[in-house]
Amino acid sequence: MKREQWSGYEKFIIMMDNSKAKGVRRDYPAYLDYKVLLSVLQNIRKGQQPDSYYHDGKLIDLKLKRPSIEKFTDKIEQGMWSEELRTIANVLGLGMLLCPLPSGNWIPVASSKLD
């Protein structure tokens, strides 16, 4: 099956497995947070300011510049995860996508399953 025929969830799973990203979950709730992250990136590409982004009733500074956002979205469109996206997900509070330990450090995950 060609990549164009994959669902968004299938593309997410393949991207995460190919990237060997640590501290990022690979289940359906993580995919839903990933879709929020994509929506934020697309809104910034359309003209919203990354230093004053309105999300979930709060004004947030994503601490990124527009060229970085362009680079991240280009990578995602090619099926590649960028570790810098973790920063954006953390600022947005996308807790289902990321796997923090109680200490606040990122948990390395070798598979889709979490203990």
CORMOGI-V104406 format. One record per residue. N is the residue number from 1. RES is the residue in one small letter. SS is DSSP state (2 for helix, 1 for strand, 0 for the rest). PSI is psi in whole degrees, -180 to 180 (NA if undefined). Layout:
BEGIN
n=[N	N]
res=[RES	RES]
ss=[SS	SS]
psi=[PSI	PSI]
END
This chain:
BEGIN
n=[1	2	3	4	5	6	7	8	9	10	11	12	13	14	15	16	17	18	19	20	21	22	23	24	25	26	27	28	29	30	31	32	33	34	35	36	37	38	39	40	41	42	43	44	45	46	47	48	49	50	51	52	53	54	55	56	57	58	59	60	61	62	63	64	65	66	67	68	69	70	71	72	73	74	75	76	77	78	79	80	81	82	83	84	85	86	87	88	89	90	91	92	93	94	95	96	97	98	99	100	101	102	103	104	105	106	107	108	109	110	111	112	113	114	115]
res=[m	k	r	e	q	w	s	g	y	e	k	f	i	i	m	m	d	n	s	k	a	k	g	v	r	r	d	y	p	a	y	l	d	y	k	v	l	l	s	v	l	q	n	i	r	k	g	q	q	p	d	s	y	y	h	d	g	k	l	i	d	l	k	l	k	r	p	s	i	e	k	f	t	d	k	i	e	q	g	m	w	s	e	e	l	r	t	i	a	n	v	l	g	l	g	m	l	l	c	p	l	p	s	g	n	w	i	p	v	a	s	s	k	l	d]
ss=[0	0	2	2	2	0	0	2	2	2	2	2	2	2	2	2	2	2	2	0	0	0	0	1	0	0	0	2	2	2	2	2	2	2	2	2	2	2	2	2	2	2	2	2	2	0	0	0	0	0	0	0	1	1	1	0	0	1	1	1	0	0	0	0	0	2	2	2	2	2	2	2	2	2	2	2	2	0	0	0	0	0	0	0	2	2	2	2	2	2	2	2	0	0	0	0	0	1	0	1	0	0	0	0	0	1	0	0	0	0	0	0	0	0	0]
psi=[139	152	-34	-24	-8	152	166	-38	-42	-42	-41	-49	-47	-44	-47	-41	-39	-31	-20	31	133	143	18	125	160	29	-180	-42	-35	-39	-39	-41	-37	-40	-36	-45	-44	-42	-42	-46	-41	-39	-38	-38	-31	-9	-11	150	130	-17	-5	61	131	117	129	44	9	149	122	140	112	-6	36	158	156	-42	-34	-42	-43	-43	-43	-44	-35	-42	-44	-42	-26	2	27	136	141	128	-25	-20	-24	-39	-46	-45	-38	-45	-37	-11	35	75	-21	-19	-37	157	79	147	164	-28	-11	-6	161	134	129	131	131	-18	-173	-20	141	142	NA]
END
